[in-house]
Every structure is written in structure tokens, then in C-alpha cells.
């Protein structure tokens, strides 16, 4: 290949005296003028077209034909494609993307014309032929190991060659050394040697993860070097993530001045908010970050934190609650066992999601469980037990047992994401480990006939949904204000009546957070699975539990509260 442009972008002597020394842009003008002078210029017009630019300087690129060093891909292409199939790619499309890149790529140019970098350890004879001898390479490697690679730039060729080295192609004993440096992707592609093999950590690595641009970078070069040297890909799994976009959907970068420093976010919101954002988004694709998104994440975090606060507040030492007060799981009421069955289900799903790097599934599962199943359901109706029952009553201890187990399971599942919050919760919880991060995920409760129990509670929830619809209608019609002002008349099948008795006993009204429930055989307003009518409960509002009772004493206390107070 012929090249008449030097490394400074100027025309060389072979281009002719009239162009020699001119920068290529200036030479373009000179050539146009010469053509015009000779009458050979048919037309001169400026056009705008696509032209490659340097990604860092943003300036146009000049293409030059120069002597380079290459790594042959053809010789190992089949092995590379086989190794790609042996790797677990996350996301799955990464496998096809890498396959296409390797299948279509040419030889790898591994030399660079830079003043810094890892030297290419090649010497040249007097006739210009390169010295490719294993003994010479090993000698240079020993020098690098002892003195560092800078010795290549500090010593001349003779000092770097083995003592007494001779070569027939250099009869005068003169040698020169390569001035090109290694492509930095060859450096990074060899990182498994220093990071894993040299440290005795084995080969291949369990996981490589980086941005999606590294399919043509680190993932690619590592695969080539690892397969060429060791006959195997340097990784068992490869996980890639997308880029962070600003609120307008533009990729964040320093050059665009739209990047947000993590330190600014942690200073304003805390490190766990930033971690929760990272774990909540679909990181496998490009994801957006903005002030509005962070506020939303912060609100989700607040719900999680408030749920933990409530759980901890009701199992603290001031209540004289210790592990000795825990009730055996098998002795808990069915509705309590149901909550532990839900914890088991989420625990298993979250652990699997962690193993498969589906972090957004973890945050969704945990947030839904804490906000929907606990805050909006279980903790809502058990407040009447926690706040009203005697401190050490058996029923209160049963609920506290559920709360204790909930904290123990949930804090461990949140720990990899909300690292600081989990540690804080564990300090109040007084968990078994000095640090939550020294522990493991909680063991399952293995509730007997858990699936059958979930089905039963699912049916009960359908009845609850109908009753709640009726309560909302009664509120809208001003029949009642708060739900505790209501008496619920409900007509259900014999099977559902038996189900309610099995799961709720005589506390169905407490589960619904109403003052009274009466079962009826009369025709009532039909809903999806039962018939319901809401009337205003008769009696006096107890100032302690706020339930309405027809048996209140002169101070308004209901029989239940009088018993708890020992009156």
C-alpha cells in the first residue's frame, strides 16, 4: 500500500515538490487550484456529507496506510464461535451480538502509534526483518517483570536483548526495537491473567460485566486473548448494562455537560436512594435519570422505611418482647401462617432473581409485599390487636411473631440493595449477626399446605373485596363515615361461611375493620361472590378501641377493653 502522508498529516516527498510539507487540508486546495490552472477542473462545489470523526477530539480523521501488527482471527474463528455458545449471556441477545461480531470481523490490529502504553516486544535486524524468537520474548518478559515495562523506553535494543545475542540477518550486530505500543484493548483483554491466573483464583472468571459498548471492546478482546492462549473463554457469564440517559433521553456524558455526579445525588438523597434507583430500572437497556425520577424513587424508599419503622416499633424491648416470646409457627392462626407463606414465596423468588441478576424484580417483589400485603392489609387490621390487646396477650404475641419474622426475612432480602438502611434496621432489630452483611438469607418456614392456604385466603379476599365495595358506597351515601361506624350484613354460601369461621373465628369484624358483622339469609345487594348491606352500627363508640358497642359502660368502654384494663 502506498502512503504519501506522514504521521503529522503532511504530504511527503513522493507527492511532489509542489505538495511536499503541506497539511492535507491545504493540499486539497492546492490540488484544486492546480486542476483549475490546467483547465482540468470540471466543477467545484461544497457539499455536506457524513465523514468519520475522532470520538474524543471531534475532528475529522485522516486515513493513512502504515505498517502495523495484527492478530489473526481466521486461525481461531471457529474456536471463538464455539466458546461464545458456551457462555451464559445476560441479556440473551448478547450471544447473537457477539457471534455476529466475531463471525464478520477481520484480523485485529494490535499496534498503536502512541508515545505511551505497553511496548510491543519486537526487535528488528539490520535488513528490517522482525525477530520472533521465544527465548527473546521470555527474556523481555523477565525484564518487564523485574523493572517494569518502562525499561523498554529507557534502554536501547542491545541492552534489552539477551547478552551475547546474534542473528545472521544482523552481521554487524546492530538491532533496532519496535516503537509502536500495544492496543489498550489487548491490555484489558489480557486482564484475566493478572486478575485471576497470577493470583491463583482459577480460570475462567465467573462473571464479566460492563456497559453494552464492551461487546466490541473488553468482552471481545478478552474472548480473543483467552481463547487464543488458554483455549477457553475467560468468563462463564457476561452481563451488560445500558447507558444512563438524562430526563430528555440524551445519553449522559461529560462532553455533553449533562452528567450528574453520584456524589451530588448521595448528598441530597442518600446512597441507598441511588442504589434503589439502580436496582429498580431495567439496567439491561438504556435507563433515564432525572430529578423527578429520583423523587419517585425516594417516595418508594419512604414507604419501605416507614413499614420497617412500624414493624420494629411493635417488637421492641419496651414491650418486653424477646425471642423467647415467639410463638411456634405451627401454632399460629391461619391468617398469620398465610403471611409467613407469602414471605416464603417472596423469599424464594427474590433469591432466584438475585442469582439471575433480575434486580428490578427484587425491588418490585419486596415493595409490593411491604406496601400491599403488610401495610395496606395485615398491619392495618392487626393494629386493633397490637394497640388494644393486653401487652402479653397470646393473640398479640402471635402477631408480634409474624412481625419479627417479617423483619428478619425482609431486612436480609433488602440488604444487597439498601445496604445502609438494612444495617440500621438490623441494629434496632438486634439480629443474630454483628452486621446484616455477614449473614445469609432467612430459611423458609415451610408452612403446611401453603398453596391450599393461599387459595382459601384468596377466596376470603374476594369476599372482603365485595364488602369493601359496599363500604365505599355507604360512605358515598353518607350512611357511615369511618368503617368502624358500620355493621356489615352479609349473605354468603355455607361453604364460605365455614371458610370464614376457619380463618377468622369470631373476629371476622376485626379482620374487616368494622364494629359488627351479621350473617343473613335475606336477599341483599348482590356483588361478585356474596350479597352485602351496610347499616350504621348501633351503640356507643368506645374511647379506647373506637369500636361501637351496645354493651358499653357508663364511661363508654366496651366489654373487651374493660377486660383488658382489668375493670
C-alpha positions, -999 to +999 in steps of 0.1 A: +000+000+000+013+035-009+011+064+015+022+099+008+011+114+041+034+114+072+024+110+109+018+148+112-007+148+084+016+165+059+024+155+024+056+136+019+083+140-008+068+114-031+038+137-035+060+161-054+077+194-046+045+214-052+027+195-023+056+184-001+052+196+035+016+209+031-010+198+056-037+176+039-064+203+041-041+228+025-030+203-001-066+198-011-068+235-020-035+233-039-047+204-059-080+221-068-061+252-078-037+232-100-065+215-117-081+248-124-049+262-138-046+232-161-082+236-173-089+201-159-113+212-131-148+205-144-167+217-113-160+228-077-189+227-052-191+224-014-213+196-001-223+184+034-218+147+038-212+121+065-175+118+074-158+099+102-146+120+132-124+112+162-147+104+191-127+123+216-114+154+197-145+156+174-121+164+145-121+147+110-100+116+107-072+112+081-067+077+068-031+066+063-017+032+051+010+022+076+028-009+087+010-025+116+010-057+137-021-079+135-035-108+154-050-134+130-087-141+138-092-166+109-070-191+127-092-193+158-125-180+145-142-215+148-130-219+184-142-184+192-177-190+179-178-223+199-168-205+231-195-179+226-221-207+227-206-220+260-211-187+278-242-176+296-251-141+281-272-117+301-293-104+283-297-133+259-293-111+228-256-106+238-248-141+225-260-133+189-244-098+190-210-113+199-214-141+174-221-116+146-191-095+156-167-124+156-181-141+125-177-109+105-146-093+119-112-092+102-078-095+117-072-075+148-047-046+145-029-047+179-003-020+173-007+017+180+015+048+173+015+063+207+042+077+230+028+057+260+015+022+266+027-013+268+056-019+243+054-044+216+085-065+223+098-069+188+134-063+176+145-058+140+176-070+123+197-048+100+177-060+070+144-049+087+131-084+094+115-089+128+130-112+155+103-136+165+121-160+189+105-174+221+138-170+241+139-133+232+102-128+242+108-146+276+139-125+282+120-093+277+091-106+299+116-112+327+130-077+323+094-063+325+086-084+355+117-071+373+119-035+362+085-027+347+077-021+310+092+014+310+126-002+307+118-007+270+119+031+266+149+036+288+173+011+272+185+007+236+179-025+217+212-042+225+207-037+262+173-053+260+183-083+241+198-114+258+235-110+265+256-121+235+226-124+212+234-127+175+214-131+143+225-139+108+204-111+095+224-086+115+261-093+105+272-061+121+254-069+154+231-039+150+195-041+161+166-017+165+134-020+186+097-015+179+084+019+188+047+011+185+027+003+216+001-024+222-036-016+216-051-009+250-078-035+243-051-061+242-041-049+277-076-052+290-082-084+271-053-099+290-066-087+324-078-122+333-041-133+335-032-108+362-065-107+380-072-144+381-044-168+370-015-150+386-034-147+419-043-184+419-080-177+415-086-201+387-098-197+351-123-187+338-139-160+358-175-165+370-187-132+356-176-102+334-199-072+335-197-038+318-216-015+295-232-027+263-205-009+243-180-035+255-192-062+231-168-046+207-144-038+235-134-056+266-158-086+261-145-090+226-107-086+232-109-109+263-126-136+244-100-135+217-070-134+240-084-160+264-093-184+236-060-180+218-039-185+249-060-209+270-083-225+245-113-212+265-133-180+270-121-162+301-157-159+315-186-182+324-212-154+323-213-120+307-237-093+319-241-060+301-259-028+311-272+001+291-263+038+294-278+064+317-299+090+299-310+124+312-346+134+316-347+143+279-334+109+268-299+121+259-270+099+270-252+114+299-216+123+293-190+148+305-187+163+270-225+170+269-224+186+303-255+167+313-239+141+336-249+140+373-222+132+398-232+103+421-218+124+450-244+151+444-272+125+445-260+108+476-255+142+493-291+151+486-309+118+488-285+094+504-266+065+490-295+040+493-317+061+471-291+059+443-287+022+449-325+017+449-328+036+416-301+014+400-318-018+412-353-006+401-346+002+365-342-022+336-305-018+335-301-041+305-314-012+283-307+025+285-323+040+315-333+075+324-324+096+355-339+129+364-349+148+395-385+137+390-374+100+388-353+103+420-382+119+438-404+089+429-377+065+440-373+085+472-411+081+478-409+043+473-380+042+497-400+062+523-428+036+521-403+008+527-386+026+556-420+035+572-430-001+571-398-012+588-403+015+614-438+002+622-426-034+624-397-025+647-418-003+669-441-032+678-414-057+686-391-036+707-378-043+742-401-016+757-429-041+750-409-067+768-408-087+736-379-110+731-372-141+710-385-161+740-419-147+733-420-161+697-449-184+691-442-217+672-452-213+636-474-243+637-494-228+665-502-195+647-537-188+634-542-195+597-542-158+587-508-154+604-495-185+587-507-171+554-484-141+559-454-164+565-463-184+534-462-151+514-428-143+530-416-178+519-428-172+484-412-138+481-380-150+498-376-178+472-384-156+442-360-128+454-331-152+459-337-166+424-339-131+410-306-122+427-289-152+412-302-142+377-293-105+382-330-095+379-327-068+405-358-048+394-378-080+401-364-080+437-374-044+443-409-049+428-415-081+448-403-066+481-421-032+476-454-049+467-452-072+497-444-045+522-469-019+509-498-041+497-497-072+518-483-058+550-490-020+553-523-020+534-536-053+547-520-072+576-507-043+596-540-024+590-563-049+607-537-061+634-534-025+648-565-034+667-546-063+683-513-046+688-527-014+703-557-027+722-549-062+735-530-067+767-493-064+762-485-100+767-518-115+754-515-147+733-531-131+703-507-101+704-477-124+708-489-142+677-490-110+656-456-099+670-442-133+660-453-125+624-438-090+626-405-104+640-402-130+612-411-103+586-383-081+597-358-110+597-367-121+562-372-086+546-341-069+560-319-097+546-336-095+512-331-058+511-295-058+523-277-062+490-296-031+477-304-009+507-271-016+524-271+013+549-308+010+557-306-027+563-277-022+587-297+004+605-327-019+607-305-047+619-291-025+647-326-019+661-337-054+654-307-068+672-302-096+647-280-126+652-251-112+632-229-082+641-236-069+607-265-079+584-240-083+556-223-111+575-255-132+575-274-152+549-309-151+536-335-164+560-346-201+560-381-209+548-409-216+572-423-244+551-460-237+561-480-269+559-503-270+529-492-235+520-508-235+485-541-247+498-540-220+525-533-193+499-563-205+479-585-203+509-573-168+518-577-158+481-614-167+484-617-148+516-601-118+499-629-119+472-655-117+499-635-089+515-634-070+482-672-072+478-677-059+514-652-031+508-671-020+477-703-019+498-685+001+525-673+027+499-708+030+485-721+035+521-696+062+527-705+080+494-742+078+505-733+092+539-746+061+557-713+059+575-681+079+578-653+056+591-655+019+586-658+013+624-692+030+622-705+002+601-724-030+608-720-054+578-749-076+569-736-104+546-752-133+528-727-160+519-728-197+509-725-223+535-690-231+522-679-195+525-695-193+560-674-223+570-643-207+554-648-175+574-651-194+606-620-215+599-598-185+591-613-157+612-632-174+640-654-149+657-631-120+647-644-115+612-654-079+621-619-072+633-604-085+601-627-062+581-621-033+605-658-028+612-677-028+645-700-057+638-707-084+612-741-102+610-747-132+587-780-130+569-801-153+548-821-124+534-817-111+499-792-083+500-775-063+473-756-088+451-719-083+444-693-106+427-693-135+452-717-125+480-746-102+490-739-073+513-757-045+530-742-018+552-760-002+581-748+022+608-738+003+639-758+009+670-743+016+703-716+038+719-681+045+705-655+030+728-629+058+735-602+032+737-606+010+707-631+031+687-654+002+681-691+007+686-706-014+713-742-018+726-727-030+759-706+000+768-703+010+805-710+045+818-676+056+807-682+043+772-657+014+774-667-018+756-666-052+774-633-061+756-615-030+768-628-034+803-614-069+804-580-058+791-579-030+817-589-054+844-621-034+853 
